[in-house]
Amino acid sequence: MGFGSVTSIYAAVAFLPLGDSTALSFLAPLVVALTSPLLLHETPSRVALLSVPACLAGVLMVAQPSFIFHGTPLPLVGVLIGLTQPIFSAGAKMCVRALRSSEVDTVIIFYMAAISSLCSLFLCLVIPSQHFRAPTSALHWAILVVGVGASGLGNQTCMTVGMRYAPGAFAAISTSYLAMVWAVLLGALFFNERPSVLELCGSGLIIVVTLVRAPA
């Protein structure tokens, strides 16, 4: 599930604009809200459920997907791939939630990394366009090891621990909307990207709704 989530988001970006693939990926909390009562016997509070459309509206204001803001038609293949990502993501997180009473965090993180590595190696071997190429400079190594590897491990660790201690699976995954706020802040800090008024309003909406929903 975790490998499928990561693979599908990268594949969706290859077919869709970044804003569109981002907007589709944030449907994961909605999938959890619909399935966690059945699979985990956890029912989100009314406040938590009401926070989903508000946070999703904030995401749309930040990502500004072309299918809403510009009326641009999207390729069907890209949309289908993009829609599989939140399903995989929600499934992976609910699996982690279900394992919280029988497995320690480090075991879950290890299996996620090991299975993803093996699956990635297999794809590199069988798909000619995806063959492995070693980085050619120290900077590329640093970006891959520190930027991608360490941040990915940190993401997986925080998600795993959060799913264990959060009051419910939906409460844990719904905080992922804050990733859009961090994207705006880091883009301004490292890439000199000046957020628009709409992006700032969307980020503010996500923060406010998350703070209001936190006690729920």
N, C-alpha and C positions, 0 to 999 in steps of 0.2 A: 504493500500500500504506500509506504513512504517513498520507495523508489519510483513507483508510478506517478506519485504526486510531483516529484521533482522533474521527472522526464517529461510529463505532459505540460508543465508550465514552460519549459524551454522549447518544446515543440510548438506550443501555441504562439510563442513570440516569433517563431520563424514564419508563421502564416498570418498573424494579426499584428496590428499596431500595438505598441506597448500599453497604451491606455486601455484598449479593449481587452487584452489578455489579463491585465491587472484587475479590471472590473469583474470579469468572469471568475477569477480565482477567489474573490472575496464573497462568493456565494457559499463557501464552506460552512460558515456559522448557520446559515439557513438549513443546509443539509443536516447538520447536527441537531438543530432544533426540531426537525421533523422526525428524525430517526432515533435520537437518544431515549425518548420515552419507551419505545418498543424494544430497543436493543440493550439499553443500560438501566432501564426502569428509573430514569431521572427526568423529572418534569421541570423545565425552566419556569421561573417566575414570570408573572405577567409583565413586570417592568423590564425584565431581560428580553422577553420576546418583542416588546415594543421598541427596544433599542436597536433591533436589527435593521428595520427600514431607515431609521434616522442615521445610523452609522453608514449604511450602504449609500445613502444620499450624499454623505460627506465624501465617501470614496469616489463617487461619480463626479463630484465637484473638483476633486484633486486630479483624478486620472483623465477626466474629460474624454471619454471614449468617443470615437468617430461615429459610431452608429447612433448616438444620441445627439451630439453637438454638431455634427456635420452631415448627417444623413447618408453616410457612405456605406454602400453594401459590403458585406463581409463574406469571404470565401467559406462555403459550408464546411469544408474539411477543418479549417481553423477553428470555427465555432464549436464543432463537435469535440475536437481535441481540448479546447478551452473549457468545455463543460465537464469533461472527465476529470479535470484537475481538482475542482472542489470536492468531487465524490471520493477520489483517492485520498485527498488531504483529510477530509472528515473521517473516512474509514481508518486511516492511520492513527489519528488522534483518539478515536474511540477505542481502538485496540489497546493503545497505551493506557487509557483510563481503565479498561477492563482488567489489565494486567497489574494494576497498582497494588493489589493485595497479595499477589503471588510471586512477583519478581521485583528485584531491586532496580533502581534507576540505571546503574552502570550496565547491567545485563541487557536491558532494553536498548540502550544507546549502542552497545557493542553489536548487537544483531542487526540493527538498522544500518550501521556503517559497513559491516561485513557483507550483508546481502546486497547493498547498493554497490559496493566495490566489485563484487563478483558479476552482478548484472551489467555494470558498466563495461567491465572487461569483455564480457561476451558480446555486447553490442559493438565494441571496437573491433573485434575479430571478424564479425559476420557482416558488418555494414561498411563497405569500402569508403564511403564519404565520412565515416566517423572514426577512422583509424587514429591511433594514438601518435601524437607528435610531442616530443620532449620540449620544454621551454628553452629558448635560445639565449636568454640573458638572466642575470641575477634578479633584475626587476620583475621579469615574468615569473620566476620561481617564487619571489616574495608575494606577488599578487595571488598566485595559486595556493601557496601554502598558508600564508597568513590571512590574506583577504578572503579567499574562498573556503579553504579548509578549516581554519580556526573559527571563522565566523559561522560557518555551517555547523561545526561541532557545538559552538556556543548556542546556536539557535535550537539544535536538537536537544541539548541538555536542559535549557530553560523550558522548552515545551514539555519535555518528559516530567520534570519536577513540578511544573505548573499544573499539569494534568493530574498529578497525584494529590496535590494539596488544595486545589481549587474546590469550591463547594459543589461544582458540577461540571460535566464536560462542556456544556454550552457556555458557562461562565468563563472557562479557561480559553476556549477558542475564540470567543467574541472579542477578547482583548487584542486579537491579531489585527484589528482595524487600525490600531495605533501605528502599525508598520508604515502606513501611508504618511502619517505625521513625521515619522523619522526620515522617510524618504525625502520629504520636502526640506527638512532641516539639513540633512547631510548633503543634499544637492546644492543648497545655498552655501554651505560651508566649504565643500571640497571642489565643486565644479562651477562656482560662481553663477548658479542658476537662480534668477530672481523670481520667486513665486508670484503669480498673479493674485489679484484681489479674490477671485473665485477660489483659488487654491488655499489661500489663507482662511477664508470663511469655511471651506470644507474641513480643513485641519482643526479649526476651532470647534466646529460642530462635533467632530469625532471625540475630541478631548472632553468637552462638556458632557456628552452623552455617556462616555465611559465612566467619568467621575460620578455621575448621577446613578448609573446602573451598578456601580461597584458594590454597594451594600446589599444589592439584591442577589 
